Amino acid sequence: MIKILICCASGSGTSQLMAITAQKACKSVGVEANVKHCPIAEGKSSARNYDLVLTSPAFIKMFDSAKAAGVNVYPLKNPLSQDEIIAALKAAGDVS
């Protein structure tokens, strides 16, 4: 099971929609996932506990320390794009 963290500014609107989309994307490619969404402030401190972090391109630099620790961090231009999420899963090596 992959652990996915999704972050947006406040953790209630965009990230919640992204989490729903991520769950659908994972299901469509047969990946079992535990998906959590939260605000950036919480995500920066907990990102190391996840396999994959998805966020807006505007916030990607905030996860440099998680990247350095080996966490796969990917920006999503379209928060409702299952294709972008599937591409992130493939890039992270979680989908062939």
C-alpha positions in Angstrom: 0.0 0.0 0.0 1.3 3.4 -1.0 0.8 6.4 1.4 -0.1 9.6 -0.4 -0.2 13.1 1.1 -1.9 15.9 -0.8 -1.4 19.5 0.3 -3.0 22.8 -0.5 -2.9 26.2 1.2 -5.7 25.6 3.7 -6.1 21.8 3.4 -9.9 21.9 3.0 -10.9 22.7 -0.6 -8.4 21.9 -3.3 -6.6 19.2 -1.5 -9.9 17.4 -0.6 -10.9 17.4 -4.3 -7.3 16.2 -5.2 -7.6 13.4 -2.6 -10.9 12.2 -4.1 -9.3 12.3 -7.6 -6.2 10.5 -6.3 -8.3 7.7 -4.8 -10.1 7.3 -8.2 -6.8 7.3 -10.1 -5.3 4.7 -7.8 -8.3 2.5 -8.1 -8.3 2.8 -11.9 -4.7 1.4 -12.1 -5.1 -1.1 -9.3 -2.9 0.6 -6.7 -4.0 0.3 -3.1 -3.5 3.7 -1.4 -3.9 5.5 1.8 -4.6 9.1 0.8 -4.6 12.0 3.3 -5.0 15.7 2.6 -3.9 18.6 4.7 -2.7 22.2 4.7 0.8 23.1 3.6 1.9 23.9 7.2 1.0 20.4 8.4 2.3 18.7 5.2 5.8 20.2 5.4 6.3 18.6 8.8 4.7 15.2 8.0 5.8 14.7 4.4 8.6 12.3 5.4 6.0 9.8 6.6 4.6 9.4 3.1 5.7 7.7 -0.2 4.3 10.3 -2.5 3.3 14.0 -2.0 1.1 15.8 -4.5 0.7 19.6 -4.4 0.4 22.7 -6.5 3.4 23.8 -8.5 3.4 27.0 -6.3 4.2 24.9 -3.2 6.7 22.4 -4.6 9.8 24.1 -3.1 8.3 23.8 0.4 8.9 20.0 0.2 12.6 20.1 -0.7 13.6 18.5 2.6 11.1 15.7 2.0 12.6 15.2 -1.5 16.1 15.1 0.0 14.8 12.3 2.4 13.7 10.2 -0.6 10.0 11.1 -0.7 8.6 11.4 -4.2 7.1 14.9 -4.6 5.1 16.0 -7.7 3.3 19.1 -8.7 -0.2 18.9 -10.2 -1.1 21.6 -12.6 -4.7 20.4 -12.7 -5.9 19.1 -9.3 -8.7 17.2 -10.9 -6.6 15.3 -13.5 -6.5 11.6 -12.9 -4.0 11.4 -15.7 -1.5 13.7 -13.9 -1.9 11.6 -10.7 -1.3 8.4 -12.7 1.7 10.0 -14.3 3.1 10.8 -10.8 2.4 7.3 -9.6 4.3 5.9 -12.7 7.2 8.3 -12.1 7.4 7.3 -8.5 7.5 3.6 -9.6 4.2 2.7 -8.0 2.6 1.8 -11.4 4.1 0.1 -14.3 
